Amino acid sequence: MSKPLITDPQERRRLADRATLVGAGINLVLAGAKIAVGWIGHSQALIVDGIHSLSDLASDAIVMIASKHGSVEADDDHPYGHGRIETVATVVLGAILAAVALGIGIDATSRLTRPEDLPTPTAIALWVALLSVFSKEALYWYTILIARRIRSNLLKANAWHHRSDAFSSVVVLIGVTGAMLGVPALDALAAMGVAIMIAKIGWDLIRQGVRELVDTGLEEDRVQAIQEIIVGTPGVRSLHMLRTRRMGPDALADVHIQVAPRLSVSEGHQISETVRMGLVAGIEELTDVTVHIDPEDDEEAAPCAGLPSRSELLPRLQREWQRNGGPMVEEVVMHYLDGKVHLDLMVDLEAMVDPGERHQFRDALRNAARQLPEIGEVRVYYH
């Protein structure tokens, strides 16, 4: 059974720091062992792999700095929080990997052009490469499990950095074995293979981070899940617009939904809150949802943007009603729909016992209101 997600910023930072420090310690030991044994055992691939492990130390430092600043809560200057700091750090980490891969590739290519200078690795290089495979794979699983609990893409990136070391150590293992069997060029070719793998991981991290920085939406399956929750909420007639983006470990969404056109403000708000809570509960990484209520389909109905506001329209209506000498209107509810202002009028007609008199005043109110070109349907309610 999986452990529960952790959302508290300080606890997230504590776990991220612990995973990073464990990784840094192992990387430091492995880097020293690989470089030293690679030098003694005449394995260029193992030396290159050790340099790769040293680059992990730089990435570990970046992760710690980014998790510290990225976990700071929202403030006036950063109302959405500081999660993008982790995103920038992910891009930087990818760039470091790409640079390391380029250097390794250039060095390996240079050595392949001088095959007579390629030494034959010794058995000790083989054992260190094997140790690196198992230790880095274990470190990957330790880090990725914590990353999933705290929903940290940056820590996931660092976990895959650890796994890239495991993969590269497998390639080194093959290269060293081949060189020991009489094909010295395999060691240099293994170094080039490591460089290609590191470059691929670096490119993926850069691409993922840049996509987030330019507000690329969530993956298609996540968007589909969000849509299903929205349209399945009671009171929602349709979904007009959905925009999503990532903010570090979290995701944000802006939603436009259509409800019944004459709902009260409070009921519309209740529906929007139901949508928001359903999305936050149903989508793991979604932490902030803005729900906009539409009373009609803006693409099909006539626009209402140019219609007068209540403060402009109500005095004109009252003047028309006063001219007709009708009863006092206690409340006016305005519905801006299909290019018109539709009215619900609440009127005190208790003193009017005669139903015919009531109908007369009701018609007078309607006719007076309809003198204004902006007015559509008028409904009169009395008590």
Buried (B, 14 or more C-beta within 10 A) or exposed (E): EEEEEBEEBEEBBBBBBEBBEBBBEBBBEBBEBBBBBBBEBBBBBBBBBBBBBBBBBBBBEBBBEBBBBBBBEEEEEEEBBBBBBBBBBBBBBBBBBBBBBBBBBEBBEEBBEEEEEBEBBBEBBBBBBBBBBEBBBEBBEBBBEBBBBBBBBBBBBBBBBBBBBBBBBBBBBBBBBBBBEEBBBBBBBBBBBBBEBBBBBBBBBBEBBBBBBEEEBBEEEBBEBBEEBBEEBEBBBEBBEBBBBBBBBBBBBBBBBBBEBEBEEEBBEEBBEBBBEBBBEBBEBBBBBEBEBBBBEBEEBEEBEEBEEEEEBBEBBBEBBEEBEBBEBEEBBBBBBBBBBBBBBBBEBEEBEEEEEBEEBBBBBBEBBBEBEBBBBBBBEBE
